[in-house]
């Protein structure tokens, strides 16, 4: 009897609440909290609200809640947002992963050998303001909100909207309810240390969750009667869950927000708390599960939500017609914020001009080109509709990088140079606005250095200077060092040799069609090769095989559209080099001039998301005097960035196969077993000896072959690789192992 009375009382209460809602013009507000990847649960909640026909009159959000809420308010449905977010590669988005093809040749080569890059001013290391500029995120949000680009008053959006940011200088909250929607959402979501701050109206703004992660009071002040709230904040962790410094920092930040939610949760009429404790703020790869948890949490509140539907005579649909923006007509371009770099430089990188219709992909590639220069901290922009036309005026806001000096570090191990630690000092704008000086100093088993200075004029003639010193010790094929009579007499096969090479170049280079680089210049080379193990007249003696200065002129032609240097899935590669050696010092007393020509080329393609193939071929020959053998071709070993005319060849040791001409073909299959983890299967085939292009040997079946099976992990240090190779001719196997970028 008592239980029946309780049930009747509850029913009467809900009936009264429902009657009040039907009789009054109740305004419904939706507040979405921050929570990083956990905020994807908001999308699941929105899908349920739409399916039930709940009308939302105002949206407020913070951080990820601002991102999802801003898009919802601009006209997207929950279902549309689900489709959008499932297609996003969050790793590339958050890490500001810029396509390799967007980097100029010099920038590309200079960036593919360092694990860490730190600002370095006044002989002090400065930590960067954030891990990411947030440029890719801004580009995405700007594209998704282009249809609402003209609505600077966020009350004019299909659903009125505001979001919360934090003034990093004062610690005060800032309510963003007008201006550039994409910029405002970015400011609210600028998580400290992950994304750099965003400047709006001369205020430096960061993540709104620092001061107000659940802006229910501000939403209520907009005249909302009923508040639906979605809370995806972290709860307090126990001692077993505090396993890292980041965990502790998040715990400290959560003290205030969780305390605030004790009261704010009570003020929320329909409080939705998805069960997403097992996920972290960076669990974007588990987005589908997080969205589904949002759906389940909202369905648990569907009784309360259905009551809200009764007040609507006509169900409200928040969506407007949003057409995919495949191209955009740009009528004019305004460049603001540039000082050191001219308007022509900016437009040259963007590859844009007035009165041009470009694909949105091309527009994004232009932004990547500009950002890849590392001359700008941020590039914000807005499209303003040109009245009476289908076109837009592009207004850009640049923030030039003030830091011009960087300390860069790298680590490496391979079978030739052994262990190495790289310390680099890079200085931009040393003498001119467009120049760069870079000095690598390599410590380890073989001390080396590499200095480069480059004045970048892009598609005009650029000027460069290089100076490089390399050394290593290796057993080298005796035919590269001695004449055949002495080799036969001493019964030599290999000689333990110390090699030192110093090369200095001055050159000019120009680009055409962006991926092609044509260069020419002059070179001085000092080459020394000697051995302490040569046995002559039954005595060990130091033998000097080479101690010569060479002068030459050279020309190069390069094409590189590989999407990844070490594990390409698509693209073309060509590297052609012609060296004319004109003079040698007295050690090479019988010197006569000669020319060496060589070329490497490759084609990478994918047959599935996981499996890619890379087909490579290379060859070279010598014209003129044949007596100088120290600069002949040598095959063997595994690696990249080899000096002079050394070339890798699986199945054989470094510098094991030699000759003044060669041809080589390589076939590589890369299967991405797990993310950034590859199984590689390779085969290479070659003919190499003296004058094979005269004898026709270059067009016969290969004399040498090698195969390898390997496993590789692509890490922030560079590739970590282990390979087992086998040569049918030698009938034995060989292991190769390397760690880190090659330098």
SVG drawing of the C-alpha trace seen along z (x, -y; Angstrom):
<svg xmlns="http://www.w3.org/2000/svg" viewBox="-2 -45 112 66">
<polyline fill="none" stroke="black" stroke-width="0.4" points="0.0,0.0 2.8,-2.3 4.8,-1.6 1.7,-2.4 1.3,-5.8 5.0,-6.6 4.5,-5.6 1.3,-7.8 3.2,-10.7 6.0,-10.5 3.6,-10.3 1.7,-13.3 5.0,-15.3 6.1,-14.4 2.6,-15.1 2.7,-18.6 6.2,-19.2 5.1,-18.2 2.0,-20.4 4.1,-23.4 6.3,-22.8 3.4,-22.6 1.8,-25.7 4.9,-27.9 7.2,-29.1 10.2,-27.3 13.6,-28.0 16.0,-25.1 19.8,-25.6 22.5,-23.0 25.8,-23.2 28.7,-21.0 31.8,-20.6 35.4,-20.2 37.2,-16.9 39.4,-16.4 38.7,-13.2 36.0,-12.4 34.1,-15.3 33.3,-13.1 30.5,-11.8 28.7,-15.1 28.1,-13.9 26.3,-10.8 24.1,-12.9 23.3,-15.3 22.2,-12.3 19.7,-11.3 18.4,-14.9 17.8,-15.1 16.1,-11.7 13.8,-12.7 13.0,-16.1 14.3,-18.1 14.5,-21.8 17.6,-23.6 17.4,-27.3 21.0,-28.1 24.3,-26.3 27.2,-27.0 30.5,-25.1 34.0,-25.0 37.0,-23.4 35.9,-20.3 32.4,-21.2 33.0,-24.5 34.2,-22.6 31.2,-20.2 28.7,-22.9 29.9,-25.5 29.5,-23.1 26.1,-22.0 25.0,-25.6 26.2,-26.5 23.8,-24.0 25.2,-20.4 23.0,-17.6 24.4,-15.1 24.4,-12.5 26.4,-14.8 28.9,-15.5 29.3,-11.7 30.2,-11.3 32.6,-14.2 34.5,-13.1 34.8,-9.5 36.8,-10.6 39.3,-12.7 42.9,-11.5 43.4,-13.0 47.1,-12.2 47.7,-14.4 45.3,-17.0 46.7,-17.5 50.4,-17.0 50.2,-19.5 51.5,-16.9 52.4,-18.8 52.7,-16.8 56.3,-16.2 55.6,-17.6 54.8,-21.0 58.3,-21.5 60.9,-23.0 63.9,-20.8 66.3,-22.5 63.7,-22.6 62.8,-18.9 66.4,-17.7 67.1,-19.9 64.1,-18.5 64.4,-14.8 67.3,-14.1 66.4,-15.8 64.4,-14.2 64.1,-17.4 64.0,-21.1 64.2,-23.7 64.2,-27.6 67.6,-28.8 68.0,-32.6 70.7,-34.4 72.5,-31.1 69.5,-29.8 67.2,-27.0 63.5,-28.0 60.8,-25.5 58.2,-26.1 54.9,-27.6 53.1,-24.5 53.6,-21.1 51.3,-22.2 50.4,-25.4 46.9,-24.1 47.0,-25.0 45.5,-21.8 42.7,-22.1 42.0,-25.7 42.0,-24.7 39.4,-22.0 37.1,-24.2 37.4,-27.1 36.3,-24.8 33.5,-23.2 32.1,-26.6 32.5,-28.4 28.7,-28.3 28.4,-30.4 31.3,-32.7 29.3,-35.9 27.6,-35.5 29.9,-37.4 27.1,-37.7 26.8,-34.2 23.2,-34.9 22.5,-34.9 23.6,-31.3 20.9,-28.7 21.2,-28.1 22.6,-31.0 26.0,-30.1 28.8,-31.2 32.0,-29.6 34.4,-30.3 38.1,-31.0 40.7,-32.1 42.8,-35.3 46.2,-33.9 47.5,-37.2 44.8,-38.0 43.3,-34.5 39.8,-35.9 37.2,-34.1 36.3,-35.6 32.8,-34.9 33.2,-34.6 29.8,-35.3 30.8,-37.3 33.6,-37.5 35.3,-34.7 33.6,-31.4 36.6,-29.2 39.0,-31.5 36.7,-31.6 36.3,-27.9 40.1,-27.4 40.7,-29.8 38.3,-27.9 40.0,-24.6 43.6,-25.8 44.7,-23.3 47.8,-24.7 51.0,-23.0 49.2,-21.2 48.0,-24.2 49.5,-27.6 47.4,-30.5 45.1,-32.4 45.0,-36.2 41.6,-37.8 41.0,-41.6 44.5,-41.9 43.7,-39.3 45.9,-36.2 43.5,-33.3 43.8,-29.7 41.4,-26.8 38.3,-28.0 38.3,-24.9 41.0,-26.5 38.4,-28.9 35.0,-27.5 34.6,-24.1 30.8,-24.1 29.3,-27.5 25.8,-26.8 25.4,-30.2 26.2,-32.2 23.8,-30.1 21.0,-30.5 21.6,-34.3 20.7,-34.1 17.1,-33.5 17.1,-29.7 14.5,-28.0 15.6,-24.4 19.3,-23.3 20.4,-20.1 24.0,-19.5 26.6,-17.0 29.5,-16.5 32.6,-14.6 35.1,-15.9 37.5,-13.5 36.8,-12.4 39.6,-12.3 42.0,-9.5 43.2,-7.2 46.9,-6.7 47.2,-3.7 46.0,-5.7 48.5,-8.6 51.3,-7.0 52.9,-10.0 53.5,-13.7 50.7,-14.4 48.3,-12.4 49.3,-14.5 48.9,-17.8 45.4,-16.8 44.5,-15.7 45.5,-19.2 43.5,-20.9 40.5,-18.7 40.3,-19.7 38.5,-23.0 36.4,-21.7 35.1,-18.7 34.4,-20.9 32.4,-23.3 30.4,-20.4 29.0,-19.4 26.9,-22.6 26.6,-22.9 25.3,-19.4 22.5,-20.2 21.6,-23.2 21.3,-21.1 17.7,-20.1 18.7,-17.1 22.2,-16.1 23.9,-13.6 27.2,-12.0 28.5,-9.4 30.4,-6.5 33.8,-7.2 36.2,-6.9 38.2,-4.3 39.2,-6.8 41.7,-9.7 41.7,-13.2 43.7,-11.9 41.8,-8.7 40.7,-9.9 41.4,-6.6 38.5,-5.2 36.1,-7.8 33.5,-5.4 33.1,-3.8 33.1,-7.3 30.3,-8.5 28.3,-5.3 28.7,-5.9 27.2,-9.4 24.3,-7.8 23.7,-5.4 23.9,-8.1 21.4,-10.2 19.0,-7.3 19.0,-6.8 17.6,-10.3 15.1,-10.0 12.1,-10.1 13.2,-13.6 14.1,-14.6 10.7,-13.5 8.9,-15.8 10.8,-18.7 9.4,-17.8 5.8,-18.5 6.3,-22.2 7.1,-22.2 4.2,-22.5 6.6,-21.9 9.7,-19.8 12.9,-21.8 15.6,-20.7 18.9,-22.4 20.3,-21.6 20.7,-24.0 21.8,-23.0 25.6,-22.6 27.2,-21.8 30.7,-20.3 33.1,-23.1 35.2,-21.6 36.4,-24.9 36.4,-28.6 36.5,-31.7 38.9,-34.2 38.3,-37.8 41.0,-39.5 43.6,-38.8 44.5,-40.9 47.7,-40.1 48.0,-41.5 50.7,-41.0 53.7,-40.6 56.9,-42.5 60.0,-40.6 58.3,-38.7 56.8,-40.5 53.3,-40.1 54.9,-38.5 56.7,-36.0 53.4,-35.1 51.4,-34.8 54.2,-32.8 54.1,-30.2 50.3,-30.1 50.4,-30.0 47.3,-32.2 46.4,-35.3 43.4,-37.6 40.3,-36.6 41.1,-32.9 39.0,-29.8 41.0,-27.1 40.1,-23.8 39.9,-23.7 42.6,-21.0 44.9,-23.4 44.1,-26.2 45.1,-23.9 48.3,-22.8 49.2,-26.5 48.7,-27.0 50.9,-24.0 53.6,-25.4 53.6,-28.6 53.6,-26.9 56.3,-24.4 58.7,-27.3 58.7,-27.7 58.7,-31.4 55.2,-31.9 53.8,-30.9 50.2,-31.1 48.2,-31.8 44.6,-32.7 42.2,-33.7 38.7,-34.5 36.6,-34.4 34.3,-37.5 31.5,-37.1 31.8,-39.5 28.3,-41.1 26.5,-40.2 29.0,-37.4 29.7,-33.8 33.2,-34.8 35.1,-35.7 37.7,-38.2 40.4,-36.3 41.7,-38.2 44.8,-36.7 46.3,-37.4 50.0,-36.3 52.1,-36.0 55.7,-35.9 58.1,-33.7 60.2,-35.8 62.6,-33.0 65.3,-32.7 67.8,-30.3 67.2,-26.7 69.1,-23.9 68.3,-20.5 69.3,-17.0 69.3,-13.6 70.6,-10.1 71.6,-7.3 73.3,-3.9 74.2,-1.9 76.8,0.6 79.0,-1.8 79.2,-5.0 78.3,-3.2 76.8,-5.2 76.3,-8.9 74.8,-11.9 73.8,-14.9 73.9,-18.5 72.7,-21.1 72.6,-24.9 70.3,-26.6 70.1,-30.3 67.4,-31.9 67.7,-35.4 71.4,-35.5 72.2,-38.1 69.0,-38.3 65.3,-37.7 65.3,-34.6 68.6,-32.9 69.4,-30.0 72.6,-28.7 72.8,-25.2 75.7,-23.5 75.6,-19.8 78.2,-18.5 78.2,-14.7 79.8,-13.0 80.4,-9.3 82.6,-6.6 83.2,-8.7 83.2,-12.5 81.7,-14.4 80.3,-17.8 78.0,-19.3 77.6,-23.1 75.0,-24.6 74.1,-28.1 71.3,-28.8 69.6,-32.0 66.2,-30.8 64.7,-32.6 62.3,-29.8 61.6,-29.8 64.4,-32.3 68.0,-31.3 68.9,-30.5 72.5,-30.5 74.0,-27.8 77.3,-26.9 78.1,-23.4 81.0,-22.1 81.0,-18.5 83.5,-16.1 82.9,-12.4 85.1,-9.5 84.7,-5.8 86.8,-2.6 85.8,0.4 87.1,3.4 87.1,2.3 87.3,4.3 91.0,4.2 90.1,3.5 88.9,0.0 92.4,-0.8 95.1,1.2 96.0,2.4 95.2,6.0 98.9,7.2 99.5,6.2 96.2,7.7 97.1,11.0 100.7,10.9 99.6,10.3 96.4,12.5 94.3,9.7 90.5,9.6 89.7,6.8 91.8,4.2 90.9,2.6 90.8,-1.1 90.3,-4.4 88.4,-6.9 88.2,-10.7 86.3,-12.9 85.9,-16.7 83.7,-18.3 83.1,-22.0 80.6,-23.3 79.2,-26.6 76.1,-26.3 73.0,-27.9 69.6,-26.2 66.2,-27.0 62.8,-25.3 60.3,-24.6 56.9,-23.0 57.8,-22.9 59.0,-19.3 61.9,-19.8 65.2,-21.4 67.9,-22.2 71.3,-23.0 74.9,-23.7 78.1,-24.6 81.8,-24.1 83.3,-21.6 86.5,-21.0 87.0,-17.6 89.8,-16.4 89.9,-12.5 92.2,-10.4 92.2,-6.6 94.9,-4.7 95.5,-1.4 97.7,-0.3 97.3,3.4 98.9,3.8 101.6,6.5 104.6,5.6 107.9,7.6 106.5,9.5 106.1,6.3 102.9,4.4 103.1,0.9 100.8,-2.1 99.7,-2.4 98.3,-5.6 96.0,-4.9 94.6,-8.3 95.5,-11.8 94.3,-14.1 92.5,-17.4 90.0,-17.4 88.3,-20.3 85.2,-19.7 82.1,-21.3 78.7,-19.6 75.1,-19.8 72.1,-18.2 68.4,-17.5 66.1,-16.3 62.5,-15.4 61.0,-14.2 57.3,-13.7 57.5,-10.8 55.0,-11.3 57.5,-9.7 61.3,-9.4 61.6,-6.0 58.3,-4.3 56.7,-6.0 53.2,-5.0 53.0,-7.2 55.2,-9.5 58.1,-9.7 61.8,-10.2 64.7,-11.2 68.2,-12.3 70.6,-12.9 74.2,-14.0 76.9,-14.9 80.4,-15.6 83.3,-16.8 86.6,-16.4 89.1,-18.9 92.1,-19.0 93.8,-16.9 96.7,-17.6 100.2,-16.0 99.5,-12.8 97.4,-11.7 100.4,-12.3 98.9,-10.6 95.5,-12.4 93.6,-13.2 90.2,-14.7 87.1,-12.5 83.4,-12.7 81.0,-10.6 77.3,-10.5 74.8,-8.7 71.0,-8.7 68.6,-7.2 64.9,-6.9 61.9,-5.4 58.2,-5.0 56.0,-4.3 52.4,-3.2 49.8,-1.6 47.5,1.2 45.6,0.9 45.7,-1.2 48.2,1.2 50.3,2.4 52.7,0.3 55.3,1.0 58.4,-0.9 60.3,-0.2 63.7,-1.7 66.5,-1.7 69.9,-3.4 73.0,-3.4 76.2,-5.3 79.2,-5.4 82.6,-7.1 83.8,-8.9 87.4,-9.9 90.4,-8.7 89.8,-5.5 92.9,-5.4 91.4,-7.2 89.5,-4.4 88.9,-6.0 85.8,-7.7 84.4,-4.7 81.1,-3.1 80.8,-0.8 77.8,1.3 76.9,3.0 75.3,2.6 72.1,0.8 71.3,-2.8 70.7,-6.3 72.7,-9.5 75.9,-7.7 78.8,-9.9 80.4,-10.1 79.5,-7.1 78.7,-4.6 75.3,-2.9 73.5,-0.4 73.0,3.2 71.4,5.9 73.1,9.2 76.6,7.8 78.8,5.8 79.5,2.1 81.8,1.3 82.1,5.0 81.2,4.6 83.1,2.1 83.5,0.8 83.5,-2.3 79.9,-1.6 76.9,0.2 73.1,0.7 70.9,1.7 67.2,2.5 65.4,2.7 61.8,3.9 60.4,3.2 57.1,4.2 56.0,2.4 53.1,3.8 51.9,1.6 51.1,4.3 50.2,1.8 50.3,-2.0 53.8,-3.1 55.1,0.5 56.1,2.2 57.1,5.6 59.4,5.1 60.3,7.5 63.0,6.4 65.0,7.7 67.9,6.0 69.8,7.0 72.9,5.5 75.7,5.6 78.8,3.7 82.4,3.8 84.5,1.7 83.0,0.4 79.8,2.5 78.1,0.0 80.8,0.7 80.7,4.5 76.9,4.7 77.0,6.3 74.5,3.8 71.7,5.4 72.4,9.0 71.0,11.0 72.3,9.7 75.5,11.0 74.6,10.0 71.4,10.2 70.3,10.0 67.0,10.3 65.9,9.1 63.1,9.5 62.8,6.7 60.7,5.1 60.6,1.4 59.1,-1.1 58.7,-4.7 59.5,-6.7 60.1,-10.3 63.9,-9.5 63.5,-8.1 63.1,-4.6 64.2,-1.7 65.0,1.2 66.3,4.7 66.8,6.7 68.0,10.2 69.5,10.4 70.6,13.3 72.7,13.4 72.4,16.5 75.9,15.9 77.5,15.8 75.2,18.4 75.1,16.8 73.0,14.3 73.7,10.9 72.0,8.8 71.5,5.0 70.4,2.9 69.9,-0.9 68.3,-3.4 67.2,-6.9 67.3,-9.3 70.3,-9.0 72.7,-11.9"/>
</svg>
